[in-house]
Amino acid sequence: MEYPELESYFQKLTDITDRIAMMNNHFDATPEIDIPQLSEFYNDIQSKDWENTDREYYELFTSYFTFHVKTVEEIIQEAREILNPENREYVKKLVSHVRNSDDWFVNLKKKRKLARIQVA
């Protein structure tokens, strides 16, 4: 499997996340477009065999991924403080994204640990 160059790969995710964050301010936001793009990107992340990458690459991936999840959590927190009823459904989708990401990441760490034990 070919793995992406992480800086540019996660820059695409950062761009999507930045556009989603705009729903919390007065700029023209398009969460109806951006949140499905986030889902597509997340599906791509899940399609990769991260647990079998070399240690340094995996640690860099986990750093980027953890930062992404924390950023989305901050967007959710800000949206809850603003309480814009128009964004309620989008916030629910973001909460679901964070939960799914957390669950997937926990399972990835378990798979990686098992893969490392089997190699040793």
VEXGU-574614 format. One line per 8 residues: number of its first residue (from 0); for each residue x, y, z of N, C-alpha, C. Coordinates in pm, whole numbers, plus 50000, padded with zeros to 5 digits. Layout:
REM residues N
NUM = X Y Z X Y Z X Y Z  ...
REM end
This chain:
REM residues 120
0 = 50084 49881 50000 50000 50000 50000 50088 50124 50000  50049 50220 49920 50123 50346 49916 50062 50442 50018  50149 50502 50098 50104 50595 50201 50128 50738 50157  50040 50829 50198 50054 50969 50156 50167 51040 50230  50214 51148 50169 50305 51238 50236 50218 51314 50336  50248 51297 50463 50154 51339 50568 50128 51488 50575  50228 51571 50554 50206 51714 50566 50104 51763 50465  50118 51726 50340 50022 51770 50239 49888 51699 50255
8 = 49891 51574 50296 49767 51498 50318 49682 51566 50425  49744 51597 50538 49669 51658 50647 49642 51806 50623  49715 51869 50532 49682 52007 50496 49545 52011 50429  49514 51911 50349 49381 51902 50287 49274 51892 50395  49300 51810 50497 49205 51796 50607 49193 51926 50685  49304 51994 50706 49302 52123 50775 49219 52225 50697  49232 52225 50566 49153 52318 50484 49004 52292 50500  48965 52166 50500 48824 52131 50519 48778 52175 50657
16 = 48858 52145 50758 48823 52179 50896 48812 52331 50914  48902 52405 50853 48896 52551 50861 48767 52605 50800  48725 52545 50688 48599 52590 50626 48480 52557 50716  48484 52441 50781 48376 52404 50874 48370 52502 50990  48485 52542 51040 48491 52636 51153 48425 52769 51121  48418 52802 50995 48357 52930 50956 48208 52935 50990  48146 52821 51016 48004 52824 51052 47984 52891 51188  48091 52911 51264 48081 52972 51396 48102 53124 51394
24 = 48113 53181 51274 48130 53326 51268 48039 53384 51161  48063 53505 51122 47973 53574 51031 48006 53557 50884  48106 53478 50852 48142 53458 50712 48045 53360 50646  48042 53363 50516 47959 53267 50443 48018 53128 50459  47950 53046 50534 47996 52910 50558 47915 52814 50471  47975 52702 50439 47906 52600 50361 47921 52463 50427  47872 52448 50549 47886 52319 50616 47814 52206 50542  47713 52241 50464 47642 52138 50387 47732 52076 50280
32 = 47837 52146 50243 47937 52094 50148 48059 52040 50223  48102 52115 50323 48228 52083 50393 48219 51959 50481  48107 51940 50548 48097 51822 50636 48094 51692 50555  48024 51686 50441 48039 51565 50358 48182 51545 50307  48254 51654 50278 48395 51640 50238 48478 51584 50353  48446 51627 50475 48514 51573 50592 48489 51422 50602  48366 51381 50579 48333 51238 50583 48409 51160 50476  48418 51217 50357 48493 51151 50250 48641 51137 50287
40 = 48696 51241 50343 48837 51238 50382 48858 51134 50492  48767 51132 50587 48775 51036 50697 48767 50892 50643  48682 50869 50544 48675 50736 50483 48809 50698 50419  48875 50797 50358 49006 50771 50301 49108 50737 50410  49103 50810 50520 49194 50781 50632 49174 50637 50678  49049 50598 50693 49019 50464 50742 49061 50354 50644  49074 50388 50518 49107 50287 50417 49255 50248 50418  49335 50322 50489 49479 50297 50489 49518 50203 50604
48 = 49624 50130 50581 49673 50029 50674 49776 50091 50769  49731 50190 50848 49823 50266 50933 49896 50179 51035  49835 50073 51079 49897 49993 51186 50024 49922 51140  50047 49915 51010 50166 49846 50960 50272 49940 50905  50261 50068 50935 50363 50163 50890 50480 50162 50988  50591 50219 50944 50705 50226 51036 50673 50322 51151  50745 50306 51258 50716 50376 51384 50713 50529 51369  50814 50584 51305 50824 50729 51292 50706 50785 51212
56 = 50673 50719 51104 50560 50761 51020 50429 50752 51099  50411 50642 51170 50289 50621 51250 50277 50729 51358  50385 50760 51424 50380 50862 51529 50346 51000 51472  50399 51030 51356 50365 51157 51291 50217 51157 51251  50170 51045 51197 50028 51033 51163 49941 51055 51287  49974 50990 51398 49892 51004 51519 49893 51147 51569  50004 51216 51554 50011 51356 51594 49915 51441 51511  49922 51426 51380 49832 51500 51293 49685 51465 51320
64 = 49657 51337 51333 49518 51294 51351 49462 51343 51484  49540 51333 51590 49497 51380 51721 49471 51530 51719  49558 51605 51653 49539 51749 51639 49408 51779 51566  49379 51704 51461 49255 51723 51386 49134 51703 51477  49132 51595 51552 49017 51565 51638 49000 51675 51743  49109 51720 51802 49101 51829 51901 49047 51957 51837  49086 51984 51715 49037 52103 51645 48887 52095 51624  48838 51980 51582 48694 51963 51563 48621 51975 51697
72 = 48679 51922 51803 48618 51938 51936 48606 52085 51973  48706 52166 51940 48700 52310 51967 48592 52379 51884  48575 52336 51760 48469 52391 51675 48333 52360 51736  48317 52239 51785 48191 52198 51849 48166 52283 51973  48268 52298 52056 48254 52377 52179 48212 52520 52147  48277 52579 52049 48243 52716 52011 48100 52723 51956  48062 52626 51877 47926 52623 51821 47822 52611 51933  47853 52534 52034 47760 52520 52147 47747 52649 52226
80 = 47854 52725 52233 47850 52854 52303 47769 52956 52224  47778 52951 52093 47706 53044 52007 47557 53011 52001  47525 52883 52003 47387 52834 51999 47308 52885 51879  47366 52873 51762 47297 52909 51639 47209 52791 51597  47075 52807 51604 46987 52695 51572 47004 52641 51429  47049 52725 51338 47071 52681 51200 47182 52577 51190  47273 52579 51284 47388 52488 51279 47371 52363 51363  47258 52348 51427 47238 52236 51519 47265 52100 51454
88 = 47211 52077 51335 47232 51948 51268 47378 51926 51230  47445 52034 51195 47587 52023 51159 47671 51991 51283  47636 52052 51393 47707 52023 51518 47689 51877 51556  47569 51825 51540 47544 51683 51569 47632 51593 51482  47645 51631 51355 47730 51553 51264 47876 51560 51307  47919 51675 51353 48057 51688 51399 48081 51607 51527  47983 51607 51616 47994 51526 51738 48006 51378 51699  47926 51336 51605 47932 51198 51558 48068 51169 51495
96 = 48122 51264 51420 48254 51248 51359 48361 51227 51467  48356 51308 51572 48455 51295 51679 48443 51160 51747  48321 51118 51776 48302 50986 51840 48354 50873 51752  48318 50878 51625 48365 50774 51533 48517 50777 51520  48574 50896 51514 48719 50909 51504 48787 50852 51628  48734 50885 51744 48792 50832 51868 48785 50680 51872  48670 50624 51836 48653 50478 51836 48749 50412 51738  48757 50469 51618 48844 50413 51516 48990 50419 51562
104 = 49029 50531 51621 49167 50550 51663 49205 50454 51775  49115 50431 51868 49141 50333 51976 49162 50195 51914  49077 50159 51819 49092 50028 51754 49220 50020 51672  49258 50130 51608 49384 50133 51533 49501 50107 51627  49501 50172 51742 49611 50151 51837 49618 50006 51882  49502 49944 51904 49500 49802 51943 49554 49715 51831  49512 49742 51707 49561 49664 51593 49712 49680 51578  49759 49802 51596 49903 49828 51583 49980 49751 51690
112 = 49927 49753 51810 49994 49682 51918 49999 49531 51887  49888 49477 51840 49885 49335 51803 49982 49305 51689  49986 49393 51590 50078 49373 51477 50223 49374 51523  50255 49462 51617 50391 49471 51669 50426 49346 51752  50330 49295 51828 50354 49175 51909 50379 49055 51819  50303 49044 51711 50315 48931 51620 50448 48933 51544  50500 49052 51518 50628 49066 51446 50744 49027 51539  50730 49061 51667 50839 49038 51763 50856 48895 51800
REM end
